[in-house]
Amino acid sequence: MKLKSLWGLTISLLVVLLASCDSNKPPEKVVWDMPTPYADSVFHTKNVVQFAEEVKRLTKNKLIIRIHSGASLYKLPEIKRAVRSGQVAIGETVISTLGNENPLYQIDVLPLLATGYNYAKVLWDVSRNEIEQLLKAQGLKLLYAVPWPPQGFYTQKEINAMQDMQGLKIRAYNAMLSRLVELMGGTPTTVQAPEIPQAFSTGIIDSMMTSPSTGVSSQAWDYVRYYYDFQAWIPKNMVFVNQKLFDKLTPEIQQAVLQAAKAAEERGWVMSAKETSEKTRILKEKGILVLPPTDELTNGLIEIRKIIEGEWLKEAGEKGKQMLDAYYKKTENL
């Protein structure tokens, strides 16, 4: 009797042990939802879709990333919080929109700091580690970052000097741009990309500082006549993942995600440069006058840039200074 009881207890313990081992076993198939802020036609979204397809292929369908584009699942300001809380595993946002959390996120939107892709790449190289550390402290992992085309100014009226900016209602999408608009004499108004046409048609805004991509996707020619090609800054989007959910993947799947992310970043920078020329051409074809800023306008913006950089350095502290110093040193001969 005792032998039977001992045998029964042994069997029970083995069942519990096997069940425990099985519960810790990674699932054979994982599905991640990924919110993105932009329409399917935007090159960032196209790149994200290609990234997801690459992950699916490399993992042999063991990790599926379902893309929810056009802010259909979460709007831009909500995406990082949704990923951090684990409501979704992975997401995309504009790095500079996180400037209210930490000023280091805003380095790529300092006006007239990095005005070409070669400069923007150096700036990313010297700032990437700090961005990764900020995300890591919040349980997030950076996968890749891709730039937008350089930012220009869309307006209904001709702009030749800073005083012509007075009183304009200008779309802003981050704190740095809002400050820039204030110093230019305009009124900053927060408007997300999908809401631009409605904001123009209802008079909420009459101007905007953004890329040729957003100008085309929002059909800016319906509302403005001029596009001033400032190339004022080159902001970036980043794709990031919940660290805990990433850690639950097998090492093989983790490596596949990182491999696909590396390819997405390299491909995205090429796509962005191509996007700049193609979308600028479309703006011209649709009747928008694409003009370089006047010297007076550029000089006015440079003076504003000095003010903003000084304010930013006070907030960013020693880490911000180190990043800028490294950038200036590496771009001396560019």
Secondary structure as GFF3:
##gff-version 3
##sequence-region A 1 334
A	DSSP	alpha_helix	2	24	.	.	.	ID=ss1
A	DSSP	beta_strand	30	35	.	.	.	ID=ss2
A	DSSP	alpha_helix	43	58	.	.	.	ID=ss3
A	DSSP	beta_strand	63	68	.	.	.	ID=ss4
A	DSSP	alpha_helix	76	85	.	.	.	ID=ss5
A	DSSP	beta_strand	90	94	.	.	.	ID=ss6
A	DSSP	three_ten_helix	95	98	.	.	.	ID=ss7
A	DSSP	three_ten_helix	103	109	.	.	.	ID=ss8
A	DSSP	alpha_helix	117	136	.	.	.	ID=ss9
A	DSSP	beta_strand	140	147	.	.	.	ID=ss10
A	DSSP	beta_strand	152	155	.	.	.	ID=ss11
A	DSSP	three_ten_helix	162	165	.	.	.	ID=ss12
A	DSSP	beta_strand	169	172	.	.	.	ID=ss13
A	DSSP	alpha_helix	175	184	.	.	.	ID=ss14
A	DSSP	beta_strand	187	190	.	.	.	ID=ss15
A	DSSP	three_ten_helix	193	195	.	.	.	ID=ss16
A	DSSP	alpha_helix	196	201	.	.	.	ID=ss17
A	DSSP	beta_strand	207	210	.	.	.	ID=ss18
A	DSSP	alpha_helix	212	217	.	.	.	ID=ss19
A	DSSP	three_ten_helix	220	222	.	.	.	ID=ss20
A	DSSP	beta_strand	226	228	.	.	.	ID=ss21
A	DSSP	beta_strand	236	242	.	.	.	ID=ss22
A	DSSP	alpha_helix	243	247	.	.	.	ID=ss23
A	DSSP	alpha_helix	251	285	.	.	.	ID=ss24
A	DSSP	beta_strand	289	291	.	.	.	ID=ss25
A	DSSP	alpha_helix	295	330	.	.	.	ID=ss26
###
